[in-house]
Amino acid sequence: MEGFETRAIHAGQAPDPTTGAVMPPIYATSTFAQDGVGGLRGGYEYSRSANPTRTALEECIAALEEGRRGLAFASGMAAEDTLLRTVLKPGDHVVIPNDAYGGTYRLISKVVERWGVSWTAVPVSDVDAVRQAIRPETAVVWVETPTNPLLNIADIAALAQVTHDAGALLVVDNTFATPYLQQPLTLGADVVVHSTTKYCGGHSDVVGGALVVGDPTLGDQLAFHQNAIGAVAGPFDAWLVLRGLKTLAIRMERHCDNAERVVEALGRHPQVSEILYPGLDSHPGHDVARRQMRRFGGMVSFRVAGGENAAVEVCNRAQVFTLGESLGGVESLIEHPGRMTHASAAGSVLEVPNDLVRLSVGIESVDDLLADLDQALKHAT
Ligand SMILES: *Cc1c(COP(=O)(O)O)cnc(C)c1O
């Protein structure tokens, strides 16, 4: 199957052999009857190890990322934890973005570090900074692109080179871009991480995570740890993500269309002092983004001229944009990273400007989104 949209709808999802059901059933079962001791039907034994609904999702997301093996987890953090415990050992070192997703930063700095792993936070948009941060014991270079909430861009192909020269693994958290906009494995990354809670699920109705790799040996090691640790996606959650993936392409196109219109309108607004969006010519990562992404995504951040209080007011006054954390659903969300998603980063290397507002631009009628931002900005300043 060649086309992305075709894979999204069919990969891992042949009609059910017994009934012809077009959608993979939700296999709500913990165990599977065996035909004599060890006689497994289709390899299924116990649902922590494998469940057919989860298998369908794992095959679909692997196909979308052009990887060889996909694995689905109970959350993005569960996927990250399983990955780090698979590839790290005490004494190892990790390079992470200095504007990493807060949960990733917390996992590495507060949990993984206690097991004897050290880390260095650097701006991953700067290839030289990453090269300089790498040590002989560096096992993983962890990248997000675009980053959250500053929407910085990392050059995946260049970082793959630097990382592989050092004998380390390049991990790309592809949650913001999704496989529709960017396929890190094809650019040289070793592992793709997803919070499927966001665009992959796409409807703000499920928490989930996934890993995709190209190397089958690493895939087997991850599958061993997925089963050994047990933070798997349940069958209903796997089914919801699988359903979301079917419309990923058309949703992303509309997210991008609407985000571009929002950026254009904010650019003309006197109360907006700066817009962070990789689609803008003025964005420092624009050329790299143009090379490695199909379009520039649905996330937009901007700074409000009136400072922190005005930025908070914009969030409070928005009506069509729902005030809330998370991102990537069909509905538009607005938030103040400094006091919400990134509050725990205050005083750390991950601190964000206090006049920053982050939008997850949804797929509603764009005129309603523009009018809402206009009224919120007008009243706030
Ligand atoms: C949300 C998110 C995660 C964590 O995923 P959960 O599903 O919330 O556990 C990781 N990375 C990024 C970029 C995210 O946005």
The ligand as a Gaussian input file, in Angstrom:
#p B3LYP/6-31G(d) Opt

LIG

0 1
 C        1.492000      14.994000      25.677000
 C        2.883000      14.770000      25.230000
 C        3.650000      13.711000      25.733000
 C        3.145000      12.790000      26.829000
 O        2.085000      12.013000      26.422000
 P        0.884000      11.514000      27.369000
 O        0.003000      10.781000      26.429000
 O        0.259000      12.721000      27.989000
 O        1.493000      10.635000      28.414000
 C        4.928000      13.548000      25.232000
 N        5.430000      14.378000      24.297000
 C        4.727000      15.409000      23.803000
 C        5.346000      16.300000      22.777000
 C        3.433000      15.644000      24.251000
 O        2.739000      16.686000      23.755000

